[in-house]
Amino acid sequence: MNTNLGFIHRFVSSGGALPQITLLLLHGTGGNEEDLLPLGQTLFPGAGILSPRGKVLENGMPRFFRRFAEGVFDVADLKFRANELAQFIQDARREYAITGELVAVGYSNGANIAAALMLLHPKVLAGAALFRAMVPFVPRSWPDLADVKVLLAGGQGDPIVPQAETIRLSDILQTAGASVHVHWHQGGHELGDDDIAVTQKWLASVDWVSPKVL
């Protein structure tokens, strides 16, 4: 656990995997910087890992931004926290000499902050695998996501994120120019083996060649 750079976080350097990418792991509500480490190592063995802990507490549970109710976001706080996360990423790149592509892997609340990060800071991420994400907000002007690849994984029976919400987020990201692939898990909000298998194939199939510069 590292407490510098403004976030409690874990960093694991690349094991020499080619192409060289670093996974930005963003946990769901109640998670922490340790929760998604096994998932990241499974999805892309040898990749670098940067895993921060959300700084907002909801009934003692870490989150990446505040909400007023289930599915009702505090958008002002969401944008503030996304900007804060972008600064953390910039600082972490310098601190750990991260030069390759940065690809977010976010679940639920973590997927939502990753989507916000792409809409507010389109040069930060080369791509993102978003599990059970909602639309964080609708941008007033469209960012340029022409070089960004996104995997959206929704649950057909998700009681928290309706299918229409996944489709709406896909439309927003594609309007901004992102290349989006949608996967439907037959279950609900939980992460399934199929999500993992599809994400492994997706990560391995994308040509991660152009490091982003903040």
C-alpha positions as CSV (number, residue, x, y, z in Angstrom):
1,M,0.0,0.0,0.0
2,N,1.3,3.5,-0.9
3,T,-0.2,6.6,0.5
4,N,1.6,9.3,-1.6
5,L,0.3,11.0,-4.7
6,G,-3.0,11.9,-3.0
7,F,-4.5,8.4,-3.1
8,I,-3.9,5.2,-1.2
9,H,-2.9,2.9,-3.9
10,R,-0.9,-0.1,-5.2
11,F,1.5,-0.1,-8.1
12,V,2.9,-3.2,-9.7
13,S,5.4,-2.7,-12.5
14,S,5.2,-4.4,-15.8
15,G,6.6,-7.9,-15.9
16,G,7.9,-7.4,-19.4
17,A,4.7,-8.2,-21.2
18,L,4.4,-7.0,-24.8
19,P,2.8,-4.7,-25.7
20,Q,3.6,-2.8,-22.5
21,I,0.4,-1.5,-20.9
22,T,-0.6,-0.6,-17.4
23,L,-4.1,-1.4,-16.1
24,L,-5.8,1.2,-14.0
25,L,-8.0,-0.8,-11.6
26,L,-11.0,1.0,-10.3
27,H,-13.0,-0.9,-7.6
28,G,-16.7,-0.8,-6.9
29,T,-18.4,0.5,-3.8
30,G,-16.9,-1.0,-0.6
31,G,-13.8,-2.1,-2.4
32,N,-10.2,-1.0,-2.0
33,E,-6.9,-0.9,-3.8
34,E,-6.4,-4.7,-3.3
35,D,-9.7,-6.0,-4.5
36,L,-9.1,-6.1,-8.3
37,L,-5.4,-7.1,-8.3
38,P,-6.1,-10.8,-9.0
39,L,-8.5,-9.7,-11.8
40,G,-6.0,-7.4,-13.4
41,Q,-3.3,-10.1,-13.2
42,T,-5.7,-12.6,-14.8
43,L,-6.9,-10.3,-17.6
44,F,-3.4,-9.3,-18.8
45,P,-0.6,-11.3,-17.2
46,G,2.6,-9.2,-16.9
47,A,0.9,-5.9,-17.4
48,G,1.7,-3.1,-15.0
49,I,-1.0,-2.3,-12.4
50,L,-2.1,1.0,-10.9
51,S,-4.8,0.6,-8.3
52,P,-6.1,3.5,-6.3
53,R,-8.6,3.5,-3.5
54,G,-11.7,5.7,-3.8
55,K,-11.5,8.7,-1.4
56,V,-15.2,9.1,-0.6
57,L,-16.8,7.1,2.2
58,E,-20.4,6.0,2.1
59,N,-21.4,4.4,5.4
60,G,-17.7,3.6,5.8
61,M,-17.4,2.1,2.3
62,P,-14.9,3.6,-0.1
63,R,-16.2,5.0,-3.4
64,F,-14.8,7.3,-6.1
65,F,-17.5,9.9,-5.8
66,R,-20.6,10.8,-3.9
67,R,-24.2,10.0,-4.8
68,F,-27.6,11.1,-3.6
69,A,-29.2,7.7,-4.0
70,E,-28.8,4.5,-6.0
71,G,-28.2,5.6,-9.5
72,V,-28.5,9.3,-8.7
73,F,-25.0,10.9,-8.9
74,D,-23.6,14.1,-7.3
75,V,-22.4,15.2,-10.7
76,A,-20.4,18.2,-9.3
77,D,-18.5,15.8,-7.0
78,L,-18.1,13.3,-9.8
79,K,-16.4,15.8,-12.0
80,F,-14.2,17.1,-9.2
81,R,-13.1,13.5,-8.3
82,A,-12.5,12.6,-12.0
83,N,-10.3,15.7,-12.3
84,E,-8.5,14.6,-9.1
85,L,-8.0,11.1,-10.5
86,A,-6.6,12.5,-13.7
87,Q,-4.0,14.5,-11.6
88,F,-3.2,11.3,-9.7
89,I,-2.6,9.5,-13.0
90,Q,-0.3,12.2,-14.2
91,D,1.7,12.2,-11.0
92,A,1.9,8.3,-11.0
93,R,3.2,8.3,-14.6
94,R,6.1,10.5,-13.4
95,E,6.6,8.7,-10.0
96,Y,6.7,5.2,-11.5
97,A,8.0,6.1,-15.0
98,I,4.9,4.7,-16.7
99,T,5.4,5.2,-20.5
100,G,3.1,2.7,-22.1
101,E,-0.6,2.8,-22.6
102,L,-3.0,3.1,-19.6
103,V,-6.2,1.1,-19.8
104,A,-8.8,1.3,-17.2
105,V,-10.6,-1.7,-15.8
106,G,-13.5,-0.5,-13.7
107,Y,-16.4,-2.3,-12.0
108,S,-19.7,-0.5,-11.0
109,N,-18.7,2.7,-9.2
110,G,-15.2,2.3,-10.6
111,A,-16.5,1.9,-14.1
112,N,-18.6,5.1,-13.7
113,I,-15.6,7.2,-12.7
114,A,-13.6,5.7,-15.6
115,A,-16.3,6.8,-18.0
116,A,-16.3,10.3,-16.5
117,L,-12.5,10.4,-16.8
118,M,-12.7,9.6,-20.6
119,L,-15.3,12.3,-21.1
120,L,-13.4,15.0,-19.2
121,H,-9.8,14.0,-20.0
122,P,-9.9,12.2,-23.3
123,K,-6.1,11.9,-23.6
124,V,-5.6,10.1,-20.2
125,L,-6.7,6.6,-21.2
126,A,-6.0,4.5,-24.3
127,G,-9.0,2.3,-23.5
128,A,-11.3,1.0,-20.8
129,A,-13.1,-2.2,-19.9
130,L,-16.2,-1.1,-18.0
131,F,-18.2,-3.6,-16.1
132,R,-21.8,-2.5,-15.2
133,A,-21.2,1.1,-16.0
134,M,-23.8,3.9,-16.0
135,V,-23.8,7.2,-17.9
136,P,-21.9,9.5,-15.5
137,F,-23.2,12.7,-17.2
138,V,-23.9,13.9,-20.8
139,P,-21.1,16.2,-21.9
140,R,-22.0,19.7,-23.1
141,S,-19.4,19.4,-25.9
142,W,-18.0,16.1,-27.3
143,P,-14.4,15.1,-26.4
144,D,-12.2,13.5,-29.0
145,L,-12.1,9.8,-28.2
146,A,-11.2,8.8,-31.8
147,D,-8.2,6.7,-30.6
148,V,-9.9,5.2,-27.5
149,K,-11.1,1.6,-27.4
150,V,-13.9,0.6,-24.9
151,L,-15.4,-2.7,-23.8
152,L,-18.8,-2.2,-22.2
153,A,-20.0,-5.2,-20.2
154,G,-23.6,-5.0,-19.1
155,G,-25.8,-7.5,-17.3
156,Q,-29.0,-8.6,-19.0
157,G,-30.7,-9.0,-15.6
158,D,-28.8,-6.3,-13.7
159,P,-31.3,-4.7,-11.2
160,I,-29.0,-1.6,-10.8
161,V,-27.9,-0.8,-14.4
162,P,-30.7,-1.3,-16.9
163,Q,-29.8,-2.5,-20.4
164,A,-30.9,0.8,-21.8
165,E,-28.3,2.6,-19.7
166,T,-25.5,0.5,-21.1
167,I,-26.8,1.2,-24.6
168,R,-27.0,4.9,-23.8
169,L,-23.4,5.0,-22.6
170,S,-22.3,3.1,-25.7
171,D,-24.0,5.7,-27.9
172,I,-22.4,8.6,-26.0
173,L,-18.9,7.1,-26.3
174,Q,-19.4,6.3,-29.9
175,T,-20.6,9.8,-30.7
176,A,-17.4,11.1,-29.1
177,G,-15.5,8.8,-31.5
178,A,-14.6,5.9,-29.4
179,S,-14.5,2.3,-30.7
180,V,-17.0,0.4,-28.5
181,H,-17.7,-3.3,-28.2
182,V,-20.6,-4.3,-26.0
183,H,-20.8,-7.6,-24.2
184,W,-23.9,-8.9,-22.4
185,H,-23.5,-11.0,-19.3
186,Q,-26.6,-13.3,-18.9
187,G,-26.7,-12.6,-15.1
188,G,-27.0,-9.5,-13.1
189,H,-24.7,-6.9,-11.5
190,E,-22.1,-9.5,-10.5
191,L,-18.9,-10.2,-12.5
192,G,-19.1,-13.5,-14.4
193,D,-16.6,-15.8,-15.9
194,D,-17.8,-14.8,-19.3
195,D,-16.9,-11.2,-18.6
196,I,-13.4,-12.2,-17.7
197,A,-13.0,-14.4,-20.8
198,V,-14.3,-11.7,-23.2
199,T,-12.1,-9.0,-21.6
200,Q,-9.0,-11.2,-21.9
201,K,-9.6,-11.7,-25.6
202,W,-10.4,-8.0,-26.1
203,L,-7.3,-6.8,-24.3
204,A,-5.1,-9.2,-26.3
205,S,-6.7,-8.3,-29.7
206,V,-6.3,-4.5,-29.4
207,D,-3.2,-2.9,-30.9
208,W,-1.9,-0.9,-27.9
209,V,0.8,1.1,-29.6
210,S,0.5,4.8,-29.0
211,P,1.2,6.0,-25.4
212,K,-1.0,8.9,-24.3
213,V,0.5,12.1,-23.0
214,L,-1.3,14.3,-20.5
